[in-house]
Every structure is written in C-alpha cells, then in structure tokens.
Amino acid sequence: MTAAPDDFDPPVGAAIDLAPGLRRILAPNPSPMTYRGTNTYLVGTRDLAVIDPGPMAPAHLEAILAALGPGQRISHILVTHTHLDHSPLARPLAARTGAPVLAFGDAEAGRSAVMQELARAGPMGGGEGIDAAFRPDRCLRDGEIVAGEDWRLEVIHTPGHLGNHIALAWEDSLFTADHVMGWSSSLVSPPDGDLTQFMASCRRLQHRTWREFFPGHGAPVADPMARLDWLIAHRLTREAAILDALADGPATARRLAERIYTDVPPALLPAAERNVLAHLIDLKGQSVVSAELPLAASSLFSRIR
C-alpha cells in the first residue's frame, strides 16, 4: 500500500462542497481498510443522487438526511459495490426517502467462472466483508444512463475489486469507488475480487480522458491517468516479485505473502495473502504458474516459465 496523505482529514458527518452540484459526507468508519472512512457523495441540486450510502451507522443516515436543503429530495440511491462499508445503509435510506436502490446486482453478480469455482471451496477470510443480504430494487447495466433533473451518470462496470463493482461517470469526472482510491492501491481478495478483471478494468478506464476521480476512500485524485498508470505498474511490480519468489520453488499464497509483504502489520497479513492469491490465479490464467487442484487458498503454486 502507498502512504496515506495526512492532509485528508475532513470532519465526519459534514456535507463538504467539492464542486457545483457535488458534496461529500465522510462516514464514521475509519479503519486500516477504509482510511478515514467511506465517502458518500450527493450529486445534484434539487433531486439528489446518493452514491454509496455507506455502512450501517445511524449517525451517518442522519447526516445524509440533514444535508438536504429546502426543496431538495433524494431521488436515487446508487451502490457501487456490496462491501459492508458501502451498501448496508442503502435500505434504511430508501425506507426514509422512498428512493429506489440501484446497483449492478447482488453480492455474487459479475463473479468470474474461476472465482465461482474458488467460492465453492468454502470461506477464505482476509477480505473486507460482503453484504450478502443486499438486493437492489433495480439492476444497472454497463453503459446505462441514470439521470436526474440536473445531473447525468453513466454506469461503467469495473469488476476486479468486486465482481459487481461499478464506477459512475459524471461528465469528465468519475466516481471510482474502490477501484481507484485516494490513499492506497485497492485490495483484490478472491473469490470476491479478481485481478484479471481488475487489470482489464484499469485498462478500460485508460481509454477515456478524465479530469478528476472521486474515490470511495480518501481525497479526490487530480491526475487520473497517472494514477491508473501507477496502479497497473504497481500490480506488475508485485507480479514480478511473486515470480521471483517462486523461482526458489513451489509455495502457497501465505508463504509468499510472508516473504514479500515484509512491512505489513500482522493484522493485515491475511489481506496481503489474498492479494498474492489474486496474482497467482491471474498468473495461472496466463499459463505462467500451475496450481494444485482443486483450486483453494491453500493450494501450492509452481512457476512454469
């Protein structure tokens, strides 16, 4: 992970103006995985879209509702993905406002075939927590337009961090949620995360010119293209380190994580192991490594070439 910028420390629960028609409210859920907390965004000036209502925190629900001014109402609730720090408050917010909940799908939507196979092996741990009960009122499609009175959002399916992850284009800016964050690289934790999908989503976003990214955690990203370049390079560097380690002989994801992530606190080592496993599965798909079958978190991986 990269070092977190110490100057990003907005007040929890306050609606901060970021641009005309855009405000951000920080949820009260700081942690090693969420940085200062989850960013909830309010888009529009009359009929508002709420992007990522956040964790199940009553105080955050009240903060969102308190941000409504005279003549304003919440008309749409959009969930970028179903991790527990992004989606659980959607249903209580819908109950208070009558707004529909829109998302790509339930917790398993968009999961690749190889990750479906891995999921059948049983719980793995080391992830960020899945909102397994989440069900949207309506499923969004890649390329779909969701619009209000004075705003327009384009749905871009960006699987990788999670199979059902979407980003939302707002003119030449993009709400990237956890695909591109403002403080670190994204965790890719199988079977929910898929590095092959993640890299493809990064490269897809490179095909458009963006002015600014508004992430799910951390400050806005002012140089989006450089950030995408960095994310891809970071993953390729990690891939090279894994292959170098495998040159010494077969190893499990845990063993490789212990060798490679020497600066990670013990509490975050399970997440690091999931990241390594994601790389190993991606490399297996490229026929660069082989794995003991059936594929599982404890599989022994060997370098082929």
Secondary structure, DSSP 8 states (H G I E B T S, - for coil): -----TT----BT-EEEEETTEEEEE-S--BTTTBT--EEEEE-SSEEEEE---SS-HHHHHHHHHT--TT-EEEEEE-S--BTTTSTTHHHHHHHH---EEES-STTTT--HHHHHHHTT-----S--B-TT---SEE--TT-EEE-SS-EEEEEE--SSSTT-EEEEETTEEEEETTS-SSS-----TTT--HHHHHHHHHHHTTS--SEEEESSSS-BS-HHHHHHHHHHHHHHHHHHHHHHHTT--B-HHHHHHHH-TTS-GGGHHHHHHHHHHHHHHHHHTTSEEE-SS--TT--EEE--
